[in-house]
Amino acid sequence: MSESTDILSTSTVRNAYKLWAPVYDQTFGIMVRAGRIRAVKHINNSKAGRVLEVGVGTGLSLPHYRTDLEVTGIDLSPEMLEKAQDRMQNKNLTHVDDLLVMDASDLDFPDNSFDTVVAMFVMTVVPDPVAVMRELQRVCAPGGEVLLVNHFSADEGVRGWVEQKMASFKSTGLWNPEFPVDRVMVCDELELRESYDLHPFGLFKLLSFTKLEDEMARNDKQRLTTRATTQYAPSTAQAGL
Ligand SMILES: C[S@@+](CC[C@H](N)C(=O)[O-])C[C@H]1O[C@@H](n2cnc3c(N)ncnc32)[C@H](O)[C@@H]1O
């Protein structure tokens, strides 16, 4: 197993969201509404057919998807997912194919199953973000998109100040102030295409990755990364070593 975040295990996450499920929509769910709506709009504007939403929670996003998409949602928490199932039935969301209890770090889908894979406000609360990123990459079809909406830590400015104020929320299972963006830059086949700040305060970012189509494109990416690292790394003389 790869690196895990410090406070989380599968059972702590399950226990935390069992408690959050009855009040999630009226609390954190509302606070992050703007980012969620923005991400779904991004998906609705793209070519996507089959969409996997990882950590779908209570399904707040589900009514906003284009109705010709085929959406599957998974979540670790049965209590959160039960809310999503109620929403699907009450609102007759026929574009939702399936809602399943599943661990994002061990997805029960074949390789290349989805055109778009999205995880909103999830990466900071999963026990093993590296394993989850590898699974998102695996189940996304070549040429498809992996979309993350997440908080990534900053030290300065208004964001840094807001983050310090929110540090006490770490124990809630909703928020981790110390989550640098390189924790999700771990997949050879995923190329970052877009990154922008979301409301409120730019506390959250939307990252859009494309899954590279073939071996040659992956080799190109590797070559460019190696060249950039060699060109821009300070020489030992410059670094005063
Ligand atoms: C902050 S909530 C976000 C819910 C939803 N995406 C939204 O926009 O409101 C995080 C969700 O991730 C789920 N989660 C955490 N770890 C997970 C894992 N390893 N696999 C699947 N879901 C997970 C939690 O159960 C919870 O429903």
The ligand as a Gaussian input file, in Angstrom:
#p B3LYP/6-31G(d) Opt

LIG

0 1
 C      -16.817000      15.709000       1.702000
 S      -17.783000      14.369000       1.104000
 C      -18.078000      14.885000      -0.590000
 C      -19.376000      14.326000      -1.125000
 C      -19.760000      14.820000      -2.524000
 N      -18.733000      14.511000      -3.502000
 C      -20.110000      16.286000      -2.564000
 O      -19.787000      16.967000      -3.538000
 O      -20.760000      16.785000      -1.632000
 C      -16.561000      13.086000       0.872000
 C      -17.172000      11.742000       0.457000
 O      -16.096000      10.860000       0.109000
 C      -16.431000       9.569000       0.585000
 N      -15.200000       8.758000       0.697000
 C      -14.149000       8.915000       1.548000
 N      -13.223000       7.964000       1.349000
 C      -13.678000       7.196000       0.335000
 C      -13.168000       6.048000      -0.349000
 N      -11.982000       5.520000      -0.028000
 N      -13.908000       5.508000      -1.323000
 C      -15.108000       6.037000      -1.679000
 N      -15.648000       7.128000      -1.077000
 C      -14.939000       7.698000      -0.086000
 C      -17.109000       9.836000       1.921000
 O      -17.862000       8.735000       2.369000
 C      -17.961000      11.068000       1.578000
 O      -19.237000      10.707000       1.118000

